[in-house]
Amino acid sequence: MFNQLSALPADPILGLLTQYRQDPSEHKVDLGVGVYKDEAGHTPVLSCVKKAEQQRVNQEQSKVYIGPTGSPLFNQRITELSFGQSHSALLADRVRTVSTPGGTGALRVAADLIKQSNPDATIWVSDPTWANHTGLFEAAGLTVKTYPYYDYETKTLKFEQMVDKLKTIPSTDVVLFHACCHNPSGMDLTSDQWDIIVAATQQQGFTPLIDMAYQGFGEGIDEDAYGVRKMAANVDNMLLCASCSKNFGLYRERIGACSIVAKNAATANIALSVMLYVIRCNYSMPPAHGAALVETILDSSELTQEWHRELKVMRDRINGNRALLVNKLKQNGVERDFGFIAKQKGMFSFLGITPQQVAELQQRYSVYMVDSSRISIAGIAPTNIEYLANSIAKVL
């Protein structure tokens, strides 16, 4: 069987990480991997997470299965975090949420549910989108197409083209939106643009699938969920995939959530039963540890406040890095306007240089980024910004 296989290319970001680690340069800069780093280049465990872990060690009594839906308390708290405690969809009992192995697990559960609901559905993703979206949906047997989103030339949204395309998508299809901190462009929809998108969704009747991997990393917990909450209040059917990897720093714990919003409680229950079948066929039961940490934090006013403070530190550092890079490039004599970077949100941005310039940065200056020039903003630090800006200036 295996003798007939052909090797597939390695994930470009993971391959880049390997090259970075093997580089002996003392000036090397990693702008590839999308994880938060502090000024020392370390990805720390949040203080609130440490306290929640200690409580779990003291209180956990069993390692028995927690059931395919996961922890009821986690599901409740993450749903309230995503939608808001008094959202009309929650008050109408239209939402059902399950725990999943990370945000990627949530997306695969959503994809398999879509396949069960309509095997012929096409799922539309933004151009560009997170690199794993297409492979994940195709692996579930779905057809994937793109709608216009980011203009590489003007560094702005192709918003009118996006809306025009959405108004051609049939009700049988699914459209994926990024809730905030668009990966990989950093270009987010404004509240007014979300209102227009929601209206187009209502008009066409397709099912929105919103991927919210970075809630709290853009402008704030509530601000980043504007599109999610607006959409859920105005459509009959919706899917939401959430991740706790970034905003809680729980990357390796693999905890996320998939929520169904249905027309009414009865329909939501039917959809949940199909989702549970999908889960049983995929991984049977979700992991418990990460969910226990999140629910402990969100169920404690003291730990929640501490989490908000720590989340703000991460958000402010990323936004500060954006402005810092723009200013340092100017100081190093770069005439090209990079001001768009400071206007974007979240972990990522396209630098807007050529693949040849990307290769030169890596080969001559040990500055690592993917060929598209997408950079991880968290990789910038006071200790490397002068070298980074100077290296970019030389390549330009």
N, C-alpha and C positions, 0 to 999 in steps of 0.2 A: 504493500500500500504506500508506504512513505517513500519508496524509491521513485515514485512517479511525481513527487512534489518538486517545484522550483522555488528557490529561495525568494522571499519577499524583501524589499528594502526596509532597513531599520527606520523607526520613527525619527524624523530629522532633528527634533528637539532633544530626544534622548541621546542620539548619536553625537550631537553638539556638546552635550554635557560630558560625555566620555572624552572627547577631544580636549575640552577645557581642563578636565582633571589631570590629563596627561601632559599638559603644557607646563614646562618648567619656569616660564617667565614670572618674575615677581610683580610685574605690572598687569597681569592678565585680568580681564573684566568679563564677567558672565552676565550677558543681557538676554539669555535664551530662555531659561526655565522659569515658568510662571508661578513662582512661590514668593511669598513676602519675605523680605530680609530686613534686619535692622541695620543701623549704620556700620556695624562691625561685620556685616555680611552673613549674619547668623539668623536662622529661623527659630525663634524661641517658642517655648511652651508658655501660653498665657498664664498669668498668675491666677485668674479665676478658674482656669482649667485645672491647675495644680490643686487648688482647694477642693474642687469638685471630685477630683480623683481620690483625694484622701478620704472624703466622705464615702465614696463608693467602696473603697477598701474596708472601711470600718463597718459598713452597713450591708454589703452584699452577702446573701445567704445561700445562693444557689447559682449554678451555671446551666440550668435547664433551659430548653428552648423557650423563646418568648412569643412564638407564633408568627405566621407569615406577614401579618400587618406590622409587627414590631411593637415597641412600647406604646401603649395608649397615651401615657403622659407626654412622651416626646412628640407624638403625632399631634396632640392638642396644642402644645406650646409652639411648635414650629409652624403650625397652621395659623395661629394667632399672630406670630411674628411676621409671616408672609402677607396675610390678608388684613391684619388689624383686628383687634378683639371684637369690635362692634360692626364688622362688615356685613352688609345686607345678605350676602351669600351664606355666611355662617349663621346668621339669625334665621334664615329660611331653611337651614339644614340641607343645603345643596352641595356641601363639600365633603369629600372623603379623602383621607390622607394615609399613606403607608410609609414606613421606614424603608430605606433602600441602601445598598452598599455604595455610598457616595453619590455625587451628582450624575456620574456616568451610569451608575446602576439605575438611577431614576429615569434617565433618558431611554435606557434599553427597555425598562418596564413600560414606559409610555409608547415606545415604538412597537412593541409586541402587542400592546392593547389596541393600537391603531390597526395593526395587521389583522387582529381578530375581529375588529369592528367593521373594517372595510378593506379587504385584501387588495383592492385595486387603487387605493388612495395614493396620491402623490404628496410628498412632503416638500414644502418650499423653504429654503434657507437663504439667509442673506449672502450677498456676494461682496466681501468675503465673510466667512464664518469660522468658528473654531474648527481646526483641521479634523478632529475626530467625529464631528457631527455626521458628515457624509458617510464615512465607513460604518459607523454605528447603525445608521438607519438602513443602509443597504444590506448590512448583515442580518437585519430583521426582515428582509424581503421587500422593503419599500422602495419605490422609485423616488429619486431625489432630483429636484430642480432648484434653480436659484432665481431670486428677484434682486433688482438693483439696490445697492445700499451705499457703498463708499466710493467717492471720486478720488482716485489716486493723484490726479493732476491738481485739483483745487484744494484737496485735503478737507473736503466737506461732504455732507450727505447728498446723495442723489434722491432727495426726498420726493420731488414731483414724479420722477420716473418710478420710484418705489410704489407710490400710491396708485399710479396708473396701472402698474402690473398687478397690484393686489385686487384692483377692480375687474380683473379678467379671470381670477382664480375661482373655480367652481365650488359649490357648497360641499362636495364630496371630498375635498382635499384638506390638508392640514398645513398651516403656516407657522414656522418657528420664528419667534422674536426673542431678542436678548433683553432682559428686564433692565439692565444697567451695565455700565463698564464693559461695553461691547468688546468681545474678544474675536479678532485681534486688533481692531482699528482704534478703540478708545472713543469713537464717536457715538454719543448717545442721542436718543430722541428727547426733545424737550416735552414738557407737559402738554403744550398746545399741539405738538406733532402727535403725541400719543392719542389725544382726543380725536384727531383726524383718522388715525389708524383704527381706533375702536369703531368709529362710524363706518369706515370701509369694511371692517370685519362684520358688523351688523348687516350691512347692505348685501354682502356676498354670501354670508352664512357659512363660510368655511370655519374649521375648528382651529383656534389659536393654541399653540403649544409655546409656553414662555419658559425660557431657561434662565433661572436666577441663581448664578453661581457666586455673585459678589455683593450680595445685599449688605449695605453699610460701607462699602469701599468707595462709593462715588460721592454722594452728598450727605447721606445719612440713612438710617434704617427706613424711616417712613418715606422720605423723598425717593429713594431708590426703588420702592415698591409701587410708585404711582401708577405705572402702566399695568401692573398685575391687578391692582385693586380696581382701577377704572374698567379694565376689560371684564373682570369677574362680575362686576355689577351690571354689565350691559349685554352679555351674551348668554345663551342657553347652555353652551357646551365649551369647556376649556380644560386644558391640562397645564399643570405647573410642575416644573422640576427644580428643586432647590438643593443647594449644597452647603454643608457646614465646614468644608475644608478650609476655605480662606478666612471667613469672618470669625471663626472660632479657632483657627490654626490647627485643625484636626485632620491634616492631610492624610496621614497614614491610618487613621481610624476608620476611614471609608464610611462616613455617615451622611446621608442625604434623605430627601423625601420626594414622593410623587403624589400630587393632589389632583383629584378629579373634581371639576365643577360641572354639575348636571342641571337640567331644567327644574327638577324637583327631587325630593328625598327618595321617592320610589325608584326613579331612574338612576340616581346616584348609587343606590344599593345594588342594582343590577350591574352597573358598570364595575363596581367594586368586586363583585363576585367573579367577573371575568378577569379583573386585574389579579385577584388572588390565585386564579388558575395559572396565569402567566408567571407569577412569582414562584409557584410550586414547581413549574417546569424549568425555571431558571436556576434559582439558588435555594429554594424551599423556605429558608428562614434568614432574616437579616442579622448582621452582627449587633451585639447589644452594647458594647462598651462606650462607643462614641455617643450613642443616643442617650445613655445614662448620664454622661457628662453634660450634654446640652440641656437636658431636662432639669438637671440639678441646678444649673446656672439660671435658667429661665424661670424656675420655680422659686427662686430666692431673690427678693428685692435687693439684698446686699450684693450678691454675686452678679446680678443683672446690671446694677449700677457700675460695678467694677469692670464688667465686660464692655459696657458702653465707653468707659474711659479708655480702656486698652484699644478698642476698635477705633476710636477717634485718633489715637496716637498713630496707628497704622495708616489710616486715611490721610491724616495731615502730612505724614512723611511722604507718601506717594505723591500727593498734590504738590508738596514743596519741591520734590525732586523734578517735577515737570518744569516748574518755573526756574529752578536752578540750572537745568540743562540748557534751556533757552538763553538765559543770561550769560552762561559761560561760553556758549558758542559765539555770541556777539562779542564778548571780550577777547576771544581768540581770532577775531577778524573775519568771521564767517558772514558774508553779505546775504546769503539766502535767508529768507524768512522762515524760521522754525516756530513762530509764535503759536501755530496751531496745536503744538504739543501741550502747551500750558492750558489750553481751552478744553482738552479732552479729559476723560475720566477713567479711573481704574488702573489696572496693572499694565496695560499694553498701549503701544502706539507704533505706527509705521514711521520710520525715520525718513523714508522717501528717497533713499539712495539706490544705486543700481546693484545688481548681484555681483558685478565685478568690483565695485567699491566695498561691498560687504566682505568679499574674499580678501581684498587687500588689507582691510582692517584686521581680519583674523591672522593672515600670514605675516604681516609686518609689525602689527601692534598688539596681537593677542587679545583683541576685542571680539567677543563671540556673540553673534546674533544669527537668526535664520536668514536664508537667502532673500526672503521678501523684505528684509530690513525691519521686521517686527521686533521691537525691543521690549524687554520686561523692565518697567520703570523702577521697580524695587531693587534692581541690581546696581543702581546709581547710589554712590555714597560720598561723603566729604573727602574720603581718602582716595577716591579714584576719579572724581569729577574733572579735575584739571587735566589729568592724563587722557581721559576719555574725550573731552572737548577738543583738546589739542590734536589728538589722533584723528578725529573726525574732520577737523579743519585741514589737516595735511592731506587727507584723502580727497576732500572736496577741491 
